[in-house]
Amino acid sequence: MSRAEHECYDAIIEAVGQNYYVFAQVHLPTIVSHKTQGQNWQGAFSHINRKSVDFVLCDKNYISPKLVIELDDKSHQEEDRKIRDEELERILSEAGIPILRLENHGSFTSMAIQKQIQGIVAPDRS
């Protein structure tokens, strides 16, 4: 993990660690199924296998993904990265998994992250 990713991870844990498990650097096949009826599953797996996300929040009961968090730095302004990000968002949208993009401005506050996460998902109290 980069220093920025580690600092972001710590802020996420502080913000929502009591409600969610937080996993870092997760490959897409771990959270998104590549097996769809009538689809070339090997091609689909190959397509998502080359992609990963920075963080995944999972509920503590079933360890199912509730939110993907991507930490965006300057590299996300490059054209090839924009294309990758759009494809990642499409894949996650089809899987029904919301995504939160955090800008890397050099520091992270758990309160700000908590508010952004709460705006997207509510903690599972079951």
C-alpha positions in Angstrom: 0.0 0.0 0.0 1.2 3.5 -0.7 1.5 6.0 2.1 -1.7 7.8 1.0 -3.6 4.5 0.7 -2.5 3.5 4.2 -3.5 6.9 5.6 -6.9 6.7 3.8 -7.4 3.1 5.1 -6.8 4.3 8.7 -9.3 7.1 8.3 -11.9 4.7 6.8 -11.4 2.2 9.7 -11.8 5.0 12.2 -14.9 6.3 10.4 -16.8 3.0 9.9 -14.8 0.1 11.2 -17.4 -0.6 13.9 -20.0 -1.2 11.2 -18.1 -2.7 8.3 -15.1 -4.9 7.5 -12.7 -2.9 5.3 -10.5 -4.8 2.8 -7.7 -3.1 0.8 -6.5 -3.8 -2.7 -9.3 -6.2 -3.7 -9.4 -7.9 -7.2 -12.8 -7.6 -8.9 -13.4 -11.3 -9.2 -13.5 -11.4 -5.4 -16.6 -9.2 -5.3 -18.1 -9.4 -8.8 -19.4 -12.6 -10.5 -18.1 -13.2 -14.0 -20.5 -16.1 -14.6 -23.6 -14.9 -16.4 -25.8 -17.3 -18.3 -25.2 -17.0 -22.1 -21.9 -15.1 -21.6 -18.4 -16.1 -22.5 -17.4 -16.5 -18.8 -13.7 -17.0 -19.6 -13.6 -13.7 -21.5 -15.6 -12.0 -18.7 -13.2 -13.3 -16.1 -10.2 -12.2 -18.0 -11.7 -8.7 -18.3 -12.3 -8.3 -14.6 -9.3 -10.3 -13.4 -7.0 -7.5 -14.5 -8.8 -4.9 -12.3 -8.7 -4.2 -8.6 -10.2 -1.6 -6.3 -8.5 0.3 -3.4 -11.0 -0.5 -0.7 -14.2 -2.6 -0.2 -16.6 -2.1 2.7 -18.4 -5.4 3.6 -21.2 -6.0 6.1 -20.1 -7.9 9.2 -22.9 -10.5 9.0 -22.4 -11.9 5.5 -19.2 -10.2 4.4 -21.0 -9.0 1.3 -19.7 -5.9 -0.5 -21.6 -2.8 0.3 -19.3 -0.1 -1.1 -16.2 0.3 -3.1 -13.9 3.2 -2.4 -11.4 4.4 -4.9 -8.6 6.8 -3.9 -8.0 9.2 -6.9 -4.6 10.9 -7.4 -3.2 12.8 -10.3 -2.9 9.7 -12.4 -6.8 9.5 -12.6 -6.7 12.6 -14.8 -4.8 10.7 -17.6 -6.9 9.5 -20.5 -6.2 5.8 -20.2 -7.0 6.0 -16.5 -10.3 7.8 -17.1 -11.3 5.0 -19.5 -10.3 2.4 -16.9 -12.3 4.3 -14.2 -15.4 4.5 -16.4 -15.2 0.8 -17.1 -14.8 0.0 -13.4 -17.9 2.1 -12.6 -19.9 0.4 -15.3 -18.9 -3.1 -13.9 -19.7 -2.1 -10.3 -23.0 -0.5 -11.4 -24.1 -3.7 -13.2 -23.2 -5.6 -10.0 -25.2 -3.3 -7.8 -22.2 -2.1 -5.8 -21.9 1.6 -5.3 -18.6 3.4 -5.6 -17.2 6.4 -3.7 -14.3 8.3 -5.3 -12.1 10.1 -2.8 -9.7 12.8 -4.0 -6.2 12.5 -2.6 -5.4 16.0 -1.2 -2.7 14.7 1.1 -4.7 14.2 4.3 -7.9 12.4 5.3 -10.4 13.0 8.0 -12.5 10.2 9.3 -15.5 12.5 9.9 -15.5 13.7 6.3 -15.2 10.1 5.0 -17.9 8.9 7.4 -20.3 11.5 6.1 -19.6 10.6 2.5 -20.1 6.9 3.2 -23.3 7.5 5.1 -24.6 9.4 2.1 -24.3 6.3 0.1 -24.9 3.3 2.4 -26.5 3.0 5.8 -24.9 0.6 8.4 -26.6 -2.8 8.7 -27.9 -3.1 12.2 -29.2 -6.7 11.9 
